[in-house]
Amino acid sequence: MNYTSRMTLRPFDLSDVDDFLKWASDGKVTRYLRWDTITSREEALRYIKEVAISHPWRQSICIDNRSIGYVSIKPESGSDRHRAHVGFAIGYEYWGQGIMTEAIRMAIPCVFEKFPFLVRLEALVEEENLGSQRVLEKVGFTREGFLRKYGFNKGEIRDMFVYSFLSADKVGQ
């Protein structure tokens, strides 16, 4: 099914809690995320309130206004404020349908408009996370390098690829 025509990006709201919990409680979805799988409605409410809503730019990926995932862009501060970190996840039932690729395509111009001082978006992706690597490459991110034993996640230090997208780059089709 082609969901992209019904897809929107919008800020999270506390009313997203049940939809959020559906995908945030799935270990397949949270496997490569820095945060742990969410296991209760109370924990989901707390996460939405304290993390998602207060985040500089974390948008809910919605189909028919129901949250199925997120895209976040977090600008660095001080002398590093010209770059921002990209993070994303989507419910397992939506994997492989082009939705995440389209969501990031939609996010990029919004982010460069909201944060005009940004020059560089960067994403760190674990070596085994082939799906996220494909998404970034389709959108036009450049794989810049391999970082050995770089990121700590779920109790392990992991190898990662670093990807970048510059404000002067063109979003891939």
C-alpha atoms as one frame of an Amber mdcrd trajectory, in Angstrom:
protein
   0.000   0.000   0.000   1.270   3.492  -0.820   1.079   5.462   2.403   3.256
   8.408   1.387   0.335  10.451  -0.007  -1.320  10.247   3.445   1.880  10.960
   5.390   2.604  14.098   7.381   5.257  15.279   9.807   4.080  17.141  12.884
   5.127  17.786  16.481   4.311  15.081  19.019   1.324  15.508  21.304   0.376
  13.668  24.487  -2.605  12.225  22.599  -0.085  10.205  20.514   0.664   7.963
  23.492  -1.136   4.812  22.340   0.154   5.006  18.767   3.652   5.809  20.037
   3.587   2.883  22.457   2.665   0.508  19.636   5.970   1.036  17.820   8.195
   2.224  20.708   7.509  -1.036  22.576   8.819  -3.150  19.665  12.391  -4.365
  20.175  12.890  -4.617  16.403  12.194  -0.885  16.126  14.303   0.204  19.114
  17.226  -2.162  18.462  19.513   0.555  17.095  18.080   3.488  19.050  19.926
   5.029  21.972  16.814   4.742  24.140  15.386   1.544  25.496  12.171  -0.120
  24.427   9.236   1.571  26.148   7.128  -0.913  28.077   4.215   0.992  29.643
   1.757   3.746  28.844   3.122   5.833  31.738   6.662   5.506  30.398   5.411
   6.456  26.919   3.666   9.568  28.279   6.789  10.586  30.164   8.967  10.106
  27.054   6.612  12.129  24.843   6.393  14.938  27.414  10.040  15.096  28.525
  11.874  14.097  25.347   9.769  14.330  22.196   7.823  17.544  22.883  10.771
  19.399  24.412  13.189  18.344  21.630  14.423  21.135  19.318  13.015  19.353
  16.225  11.437  15.926  16.692   8.517  15.279  14.395   6.060  12.435  14.500
   5.719  10.616  11.186   1.968  10.199  10.796  -0.320   8.277   8.482  -3.825
   9.718   8.702  -2.591  11.690  11.752  -1.580   8.512  13.657   2.041   8.356
  14.854   4.019   5.552  13.210   7.562   6.808  13.854   9.717   9.913  14.140
  12.458  12.013  12.573  14.626  14.174  14.790  17.248  16.773  14.030  19.242
  18.046  16.988  21.571  20.990  16.352  24.832  21.058  18.269  25.666  24.139
  20.316  28.410  26.735  20.522  31.086  26.557  17.837  29.530  23.286  16.572
  26.086  24.771  15.960  26.588  24.540  12.200  25.873  20.801  12.365  23.017
  18.661  13.615  22.467  14.992  14.376  19.734  13.080  12.530  17.795  10.254
  14.177  14.780   8.282  13.035  12.650   5.187  13.558   9.445   3.765  12.152
   7.053   0.997  13.164   8.051  -2.444  11.918   4.889  -2.924   9.855   5.956
   0.085   7.731   9.523  -1.045   6.992  10.534  -1.387   3.356   7.744   0.800
   1.972   9.677   4.025   1.335   7.951   5.910   4.149  11.106   6.665   6.142
  12.924   7.791   3.002  10.062  10.141   2.163   9.876  11.434   5.745  13.553
  12.409   5.704  13.139  13.993   2.262  10.317  16.083   3.744  12.302  16.945
   6.879  15.496  18.240   5.257  14.167  21.496   3.738  12.098  22.214   6.868
  15.147  21.859   9.090  17.418  24.038   6.956  14.675  26.693   6.933  14.040
  26.542  10.700  17.770  26.513  11.544  19.386  28.720   8.860  22.772  28.490
  10.606  22.957  24.738   9.855  25.397  23.652   7.180  25.646  19.941   7.899
  23.332  17.136   8.965  25.025  13.973  10.143  23.851  10.515  11.052  25.681
   7.703  12.811  24.482   4.248  11.773  25.563   0.929  13.197  27.341  -1.339
  10.743  24.579  -3.984  10.874  21.749  -1.492  10.315  21.494  -1.896   6.549
  17.958  -0.485   6.334  18.940   2.889   7.784  22.031   2.999   5.591  19.853
   2.484   2.488  17.403   5.185   3.601  20.163   7.768   4.039  21.809   6.891
   0.730  18.488   7.156  -1.157  17.912  10.614   0.300  21.366  11.782  -0.798
  23.494  11.479   2.340  27.176  10.705   1.735  28.853   7.881   3.619  32.004
   9.547   4.891  33.681   6.892   6.928  33.723   3.919   9.216  34.162   4.569
  12.926  35.555   1.565  14.772  34.189   0.941  18.288  32.567   4.358  18.239
  29.037   4.247  19.637  27.776   2.773  22.882  24.333   1.224  22.583  22.446
  -1.418  24.552  25.483  -2.352  26.628  27.993  -2.671  23.781  30.489  -0.465
  22.009  29.647  -0.672  18.310  31.200   0.062  14.938  29.389   2.805  13.027
  29.265   4.552   9.697  29.060   8.331   9.588  26.860   9.955   6.933  26.464
  13.629   6.052  24.142  15.872   4.109  25.189  19.468   3.478  22.874  22.429
   3.023  24.228  22.751  -0.536  23.408  19.099  -1.392  20.349  18.077  -3.393
  17.777  15.737  -1.867  17.780  12.423  -3.736  14.753  11.188  -5.628
